Amino acid sequence: MNAKGQLSEAVTASPLSIQGLTVSYDHRPVVYSVDLLLKPGRMTAIVGPNGAGKSTLLKAALSITRSLTGDVRVFGRPLAQMTEDIAYVPQRNSVDWDFPATVLDVVTMGLFRKLRWWQLTRRSHTDKAMESLTRVGMEAFADRQIGELSGGQQQRVFLARALVQNAALTILDEPFAGVDAATERAIVEVLKQLREEGKTLLCVHHDLSTVRDYFDDVLLLNVRRVAAGPVDQVFTAENLQATYGGRLNPVQLERLVPAVSEEP
């Protein structure tokens, strides 16, 4: 098989393939010609400094933000044909928390794409929504208005909305931002359970100290792709300095990338 054929086979098997994606604001590229090929059943982090284009890359891949160039495919097919295979958890600060909806309403909204226009939600849909709330420890808040919850509770609810979709690919934009340690542990546990079920997860992540503990693969991004692949191969001092413009000091790097002792 030639190289072109091998690439085509890899794209077909990938839950998400991004090729040559470029996004520009005010004639300035904020994401430039980025490639990414996710492997199924793995957790991948997108890591980079503020302004690196991490969230923009996700939004452009999902057609929320317009891209100049690039091709995005889900299991080898155009995104528009595969929307039911993707669940998306946005940043908390992008949500209108004053919207008059209960926690259960918000989670049930995750099922709307699977309903026909003439169908109403049924008891089975409510049951599925409650199961998802139970997985994130929020079943007791089902009747609470979404705006009354703490930031960490709101994040759990939006994760439950993604869970109820039972999607092959879940994309999360900074799910740990602004949450307490207990909520972060709970979210990580749910994400790892999804991975064990064969799901694929892509997550914008800002805490470099937990990349090795949480993720299998990483994309290092600063407008352009710096490096991508398994964490133990890509999350290196050299690549981190290239991603962060040399701004990480030696003490930070030593904590992030522990030195490997040489074999005797």
Disulfide bonds with the S-S distance in Angstrom:
none
